[in-house]
Amino acid sequence: MRSLPGDEGDGEAGLLVCARCGTRAEGSPPTWTCSVENGARQYFCDTCARENLRAIEGRLDSAWW
């Protein structure tokens, strides 16, 4: 789960940024969720993923959360 060029991260290798709350994480946290929306990868921290589990399982874009 590393940020790739053009992803929502800030461009630093190995740094993930939650697309919802802005929390940063080093490496590959196993509890984070990756979503592909409109061809772009977005990562969500464990807290945001838990709070929006129904929307994620219903495959709603994060804009609807």
Phi and psi in radians as a Rosetta constraint file:
Dihedral C 1 N 2 CA 2 C 2 CIRCULARHARMONIC -1.743 0.35
Dihedral N 2 CA 2 C 2 N 3 CIRCULARHARMONIC 2.601 0.35
Dihedral C 2 N 3 CA 3 C 3 CIRCULARHARMONIC -1.199 0.35
Dihedral N 3 CA 3 C 3 N 4 CIRCULARHARMONIC 2.393 0.35
Dihedral C 3 N 4 CA 4 C 4 CIRCULARHARMONIC -1.864 0.35
Dihedral N 4 CA 4 C 4 N 5 CIRCULARHARMONIC 2.806 0.35
Dihedral C 4 N 5 CA 5 C 5 CIRCULARHARMONIC -0.954 0.35
Dihedral N 5 CA 5 C 5 N 6 CIRCULARHARMONIC 2.302 0.35
Dihedral C 5 N 6 CA 6 C 6 CIRCULARHARMONIC 1.572 0.35
Dihedral N 6 CA 6 C 6 N 7 CIRCULARHARMONIC -0.084 0.35
Dihedral C 6 N 7 CA 7 C 7 CIRCULARHARMONIC -1.384 0.35
Dihedral N 7 CA 7 C 7 N 8 CIRCULARHARMONIC 3.121 0.35
Dihedral C 7 N 8 CA 8 C 8 CIRCULARHARMONIC -1.258 0.35
Dihedral N 8 CA 8 C 8 N 9 CIRCULARHARMONIC -0.193 0.35
Dihedral C 8 N 9 CA 9 C 9 CIRCULARHARMONIC -1.145 0.35
Dihedral N 9 CA 9 C 9 N 10 CIRCULARHARMONIC 3.090 0.35
Dihedral C 9 N 10 CA 10 C 10 CIRCULARHARMONIC -1.636 0.35
Dihedral N 10 CA 10 C 10 N 11 CIRCULARHARMONIC 0.224 0.35
Dihedral C 10 N 11 CA 11 C 11 CIRCULARHARMONIC 1.667 0.35
Dihedral N 11 CA 11 C 11 N 12 CIRCULARHARMONIC -0.197 0.35
Dihedral C 11 N 12 CA 12 C 12 CIRCULARHARMONIC -1.380 0.35
Dihedral N 12 CA 12 C 12 N 13 CIRCULARHARMONIC 2.321 0.35
Dihedral C 12 N 13 CA 13 C 13 CIRCULARHARMONIC -1.118 0.35
Dihedral N 13 CA 13 C 13 N 14 CIRCULARHARMONIC 2.313 0.35
Dihedral C 13 N 14 CA 14 C 14 CIRCULARHARMONIC 1.406 0.35
Dihedral N 14 CA 14 C 14 N 15 CIRCULARHARMONIC 0.040 0.35
Dihedral C 14 N 15 CA 15 C 15 CIRCULARHARMONIC -1.872 0.35
Dihedral N 15 CA 15 C 15 N 16 CIRCULARHARMONIC 2.172 0.35
Dihedral C 15 N 16 CA 16 C 16 CIRCULARHARMONIC -1.865 0.35
Dihedral N 16 CA 16 C 16 N 17 CIRCULARHARMONIC 2.536 0.35
Dihedral C 16 N 17 CA 17 C 17 CIRCULARHARMONIC -2.213 0.35
Dihedral N 17 CA 17 C 17 N 18 CIRCULARHARMONIC 2.244 0.35
Dihedral C 17 N 18 CA 18 C 18 CIRCULARHARMONIC -1.122 0.35
Dihedral N 18 CA 18 C 18 N 19 CIRCULARHARMONIC 2.244 0.35
Dihedral C 18 N 19 CA 19 C 19 CIRCULARHARMONIC -1.230 0.35
Dihedral N 19 CA 19 C 19 N 20 CIRCULARHARMONIC -0.278 0.35
Dihedral C 19 N 20 CA 20 C 20 CIRCULARHARMONIC -1.703 0.35
Dihedral N 20 CA 20 C 20 N 21 CIRCULARHARMONIC -0.883 0.35
Dihedral C 20 N 21 CA 21 C 21 CIRCULARHARMONIC -1.946 0.35
Dihedral N 21 CA 21 C 21 N 22 CIRCULARHARMONIC -0.209 0.35
Dihedral C 21 N 22 CA 22 C 22 CIRCULARHARMONIC 1.526 0.35
Dihedral N 22 CA 22 C 22 N 23 CIRCULARHARMONIC 0.084 0.35
Dihedral C 22 N 23 CA 23 C 23 CIRCULARHARMONIC -1.047 0.35
Dihedral N 23 CA 23 C 23 N 24 CIRCULARHARMONIC 2.437 0.35
Dihedral C 23 N 24 CA 24 C 24 CIRCULARHARMONIC -1.882 0.35
Dihedral N 24 CA 24 C 24 N 25 CIRCULARHARMONIC 2.584 0.35
Dihedral C 24 N 25 CA 25 C 25 CIRCULARHARMONIC -2.507 0.35
Dihedral N 25 CA 25 C 25 N 26 CIRCULARHARMONIC 2.458 0.35
Dihedral C 25 N 26 CA 26 C 26 CIRCULARHARMONIC -1.541 0.35
Dihedral N 26 CA 26 C 26 N 27 CIRCULARHARMONIC 2.504 0.35
Dihedral C 26 N 27 CA 27 C 27 CIRCULARHARMONIC 1.334 0.35
Dihedral N 27 CA 27 C 27 N 28 CIRCULARHARMONIC -2.556 0.35
Dihedral C 27 N 28 CA 28 C 28 CIRCULARHARMONIC -2.129 0.35
Dihedral N 28 CA 28 C 28 N 29 CIRCULARHARMONIC 1.475 0.35
Dihedral C 28 N 29 CA 29 C 29 CIRCULARHARMONIC -1.109 0.35
Dihedral N 29 CA 29 C 29 N 30 CIRCULARHARMONIC 2.163 0.35
Dihedral C 29 N 30 CA 30 C 30 CIRCULARHARMONIC -1.209 0.35
Dihedral N 30 CA 30 C 30 N 31 CIRCULARHARMONIC -0.245 0.35
Dihedral C 30 N 31 CA 31 C 31 CIRCULARHARMONIC -1.636 0.35
Dihedral N 31 CA 31 C 31 N 32 CIRCULARHARMONIC -0.080 0.35
Dihedral C 31 N 32 CA 32 C 32 CIRCULARHARMONIC -1.402 0.35
Dihedral N 32 CA 32 C 32 N 33 CIRCULARHARMONIC 2.713 0.35
Dihedral C 32 N 33 CA 33 C 33 CIRCULARHARMONIC -1.953 0.35
Dihedral N 33 CA 33 C 33 N 34 CIRCULARHARMONIC 2.412 0.35
Dihedral C 33 N 34 CA 34 C 34 CIRCULARHARMONIC -1.906 0.35
Dihedral N 34 CA 34 C 34 N 35 CIRCULARHARMONIC 2.310 0.35
Dihedral C 34 N 35 CA 35 C 35 CIRCULARHARMONIC -2.259 0.35
Dihedral N 35 CA 35 C 35 N 36 CIRCULARHARMONIC 2.413 0.35
Dihedral C 35 N 36 CA 36 C 36 CIRCULARHARMONIC -1.840 0.35
Dihedral N 36 CA 36 C 36 N 37 CIRCULARHARMONIC 1.990 0.35
Dihedral C 36 N 37 CA 37 C 37 CIRCULARHARMONIC -2.177 0.35
Dihedral N 37 CA 37 C 37 N 38 CIRCULARHARMONIC 2.139 0.35
Dihedral C 37 N 38 CA 38 C 38 CIRCULARHARMONIC 0.950 0.35
Dihedral N 38 CA 38 C 38 N 39 CIRCULARHARMONIC 0.654 0.35
Dihedral C 38 N 39 CA 39 C 39 CIRCULARHARMONIC 1.419 0.35
Dihedral N 39 CA 39 C 39 N 40 CIRCULARHARMONIC 0.011 0.35
Dihedral C 39 N 40 CA 40 C 40 CIRCULARHARMONIC -1.998 0.35
Dihedral N 40 CA 40 C 40 N 41 CIRCULARHARMONIC 2.393 0.35
Dihedral C 40 N 41 CA 41 C 41 CIRCULARHARMONIC -1.353 0.35
Dihedral N 41 CA 41 C 41 N 42 CIRCULARHARMONIC 2.379 0.35
Dihedral C 41 N 42 CA 42 C 42 CIRCULARHARMONIC -2.255 0.35
Dihedral N 42 CA 42 C 42 N 43 CIRCULARHARMONIC 2.422 0.35
Dihedral C 42 N 43 CA 43 C 43 CIRCULARHARMONIC -1.957 0.35
Dihedral N 43 CA 43 C 43 N 44 CIRCULARHARMONIC 2.468 0.35
Dihedral C 43 N 44 CA 44 C 44 CIRCULARHARMONIC -2.210 0.35
Dihedral N 44 CA 44 C 44 N 45 CIRCULARHARMONIC 2.325 0.35
Dihedral C 44 N 45 CA 45 C 45 CIRCULARHARMONIC -1.146 0.35
Dihedral N 45 CA 45 C 45 N 46 CIRCULARHARMONIC 2.913 0.35
Dihedral C 45 N 46 CA 46 C 46 CIRCULARHARMONIC -1.076 0.35
Dihedral N 46 CA 46 C 46 N 47 CIRCULARHARMONIC -0.617 0.35
Dihedral C 46 N 47 CA 47 C 47 CIRCULARHARMONIC -1.152 0.35
Dihedral N 47 CA 47 C 47 N 48 CIRCULARHARMONIC -0.862 0.35
Dihedral C 47 N 48 CA 48 C 48 CIRCULARHARMONIC -1.135 0.35
Dihedral N 48 CA 48 C 48 N 49 CIRCULARHARMONIC -0.672 0.35
Dihedral C 48 N 49 CA 49 C 49 CIRCULARHARMONIC -1.108 0.35
Dihedral N 49 CA 49 C 49 N 50 CIRCULARHARMONIC -0.760 0.35
Dihedral C 49 N 50 CA 50 C 50 CIRCULARHARMONIC -1.118 0.35
Dihedral N 50 CA 50 C 50 N 51 CIRCULARHARMONIC -0.743 0.35
Dihedral C 50 N 51 CA 51 C 51 CIRCULARHARMONIC -1.167 0.35
Dihedral N 51 CA 51 C 51 N 52 CIRCULARHARMONIC -0.388 0.35
Dihedral C 51 N 52 CA 52 C 52 CIRCULARHARMONIC -2.143 0.35
Dihedral N 52 CA 52 C 52 N 53 CIRCULARHARMONIC 0.519 0.35
Dihedral C 52 N 53 CA 53 C 53 CIRCULARHARMONIC -1.007 0.35
Dihedral N 53 CA 53 C 53 N 54 CIRCULARHARMONIC -0.780 0.35
Dihedral C 53 N 54 CA 54 C 54 CIRCULARHARMONIC -1.073 0.35
Dihedral N 54 CA 54 C 54 N 55 CIRCULARHARMONIC -0.727 0.35
Dihedral C 54 N 55 CA 55 C 55 CIRCULARHARMONIC -1.161 0.35
Dihedral N 55 CA 55 C 55 N 56 CIRCULARHARMONIC -0.672 0.35
Dihedral C 55 N 56 CA 56 C 56 CIRCULARHARMONIC -1.147 0.35
Dihedral N 56 CA 56 C 56 N 57 CIRCULARHARMONIC -0.818 0.35
Dihedral C 56 N 57 CA 57 C 57 CIRCULARHARMONIC -1.149 0.35
Dihedral N 57 CA 57 C 57 N 58 CIRCULARHARMONIC -0.519 0.35
Dihedral C 57 N 58 CA 58 C 58 CIRCULARHARMONIC -1.425 0.35
Dihedral N 58 CA 58 C 58 N 59 CIRCULARHARMONIC 0.032 0.35
Dihedral C 58 N 59 CA 59 C 59 CIRCULARHARMONIC 1.061 0.35
Dihedral N 59 CA 59 C 59 N 60 CIRCULARHARMONIC 0.561 0.35
Dihedral C 59 N 60 CA 60 C 60 CIRCULARHARMONIC -1.382 0.35
Dihedral N 60 CA 60 C 60 N 61 CIRCULARHARMONIC 2.458 0.35
Dihedral C 60 N 61 CA 61 C 61 CIRCULARHARMONIC -1.088 0.35
Dihedral N 61 CA 61 C 61 N 62 CIRCULARHARMONIC 2.638 0.35
Dihedral C 61 N 62 CA 62 C 62 CIRCULARHARMONIC -1.075 0.35
Dihedral N 62 CA 62 C 62 N 63 CIRCULARHARMONIC -0.365 0.35
Dihedral C 62 N 63 CA 63 C 63 CIRCULARHARMONIC -1.097 0.35
Dihedral N 63 CA 63 C 63 N 64 CIRCULARHARMONIC -0.428 0.35
Dihedral C 63 N 64 CA 64 C 64 CIRCULARHARMONIC -1.522 0.35
Dihedral N 64 CA 64 C 64 N 65 CIRCULARHARMONIC -0.162 0.35
